[in-house]
Amino acid sequence: MSLTRHQIREIAFKFIFARENNEDIDRQYFINSFVGDEEVPSYLNELIDGVIDNKDSIDKVIEDNLIEKWSVIRLNKVDLSILRLAIYEIKFQDEIPNAVSVNEALELSKEYTDDKSKSFINGVLGNVL
């Protein structure tokens, strides 16, 4: 069974969140706990590497588009991880329509946050676009 793009984004989100709390996390072990014996999809590594490699510029986009003039440091780490993933796709993945990236971020927020966070994420992404 191959993973859907949504499942790939969900695993990437979980890794990005986990790495925010522990930069020394064993990436391969973490990913294998989700994919098992299956081949790791290249898009999963692309998302993770893209967010890590472009974290500073992604965070600048987030900070520039916050509804309230907060800093990235003050954001809920789940919200921040979802935003980083979505903004990476919006800014660095030209083949992914922006609407898909926003929708996927909102789907993740439905699963991992509350309505207030979902509205917040939607607002920030709306400002980015």
N, C-alpha and C positions, 0 to 999 in steps of 0.2 A: 504494500500500500504506500503510495507516494503522498507526501504532504501537500496540502493546499497552500496557496500563497498566504491565506489568513493564518494557518497553523505556523507557517514559517515566520510570519511577523510576530505572532504570539511568543514563539520561542526566543526570537531576537529581543523582544521587549523584556521578557523575563531575565535574559542574560544581562541586558543593559541595566536593568534595575538591580540585579544581584551584584553586578560589578560596581555600581555606585556605592554599595555598602562594603564591598571587599574587592579591591583591585587585584588581589592575588588569586582570585577564583580560578580553578582549573577549567578552562574553557572547553576542552575536549570532553572531559568527564561530565560537565554540565550538559553539553549538547547531547552526548550519547545517552544521558538519562531520559531524553525525550525521543530520540530517533532510533535508539536501540541498535540493531545490526544493519539498519538501512544506511545507504550512502547519504552523507550530509549534503543537502542541497546547496549548490554554489551560491544561490541568492541569500541563504541564511548567513553564510560567511561574509558576503558582500555587504549586507545590512549592518552586521556587527562591526566589521572593519570600518565601514563608512562613517558610522556614528562615532566610533572611537577616534578615528583619524581626523574628523572634522568637528569634534566636540566644541572647541572654542568658537568657531564661526557659527555653529548651530546655536550655541548658547547666546551669542550676540544677537542673532535673529529673534530668539525667544524674548530676550530682555527688551529689545527695541519694539516688540509688539505686545508686551503685557498691557492689559487693560488698565491696571493700576501700576504705578511706577515702582514695582517691586524688583528685587534682584533675583536672579536664578537661584541663589543660595536659599532663599526663603520659600521656594516652591516645594510642595509635596513631592516626594521622590517618585511616586507612581506616576503622577501627572507629568513630571519632568521627563521621565523615561518614555512615556507615550509621545510627548511633544518632540523629543529628540528624534525618535524614529520617524515620525510623520514629516518633520521638517527636513530630515535627511532625504527622504524620498522626493519631497517637493522641490528642494533646491539642487539635488545632485542626480536624480534619476529621471531623465527627460522622457523615457519611454513609459513611465507610470503617470497616468492622468492625475492631476491634482485632486480631483473629486474622489478618486479611489483612495488616495492617501488619507484624505480627511475622513472619509467613511470608515476606513479601517481603524483610524485613531479613535473614532467615536464608538466603534464596535468594541475595541479593547477597553475603553473607558466604561462601557456598559457592564463589562465583566469584572473589572478590577477597581472601579471607583464608585462614587455616588453621583446623583443628578447634578449637584453643585459643581463637582469636578468636571463632569461631562460638559456642562455649559461653559465652564472656564476654558477648557481645551478647545471647544468649538469657537469661542470668541477669539482666542489667541490665533488659531489657524485661520479664521476669517480675516483677521488683521494682516496676517502674513500674505494672504492672497490678495 
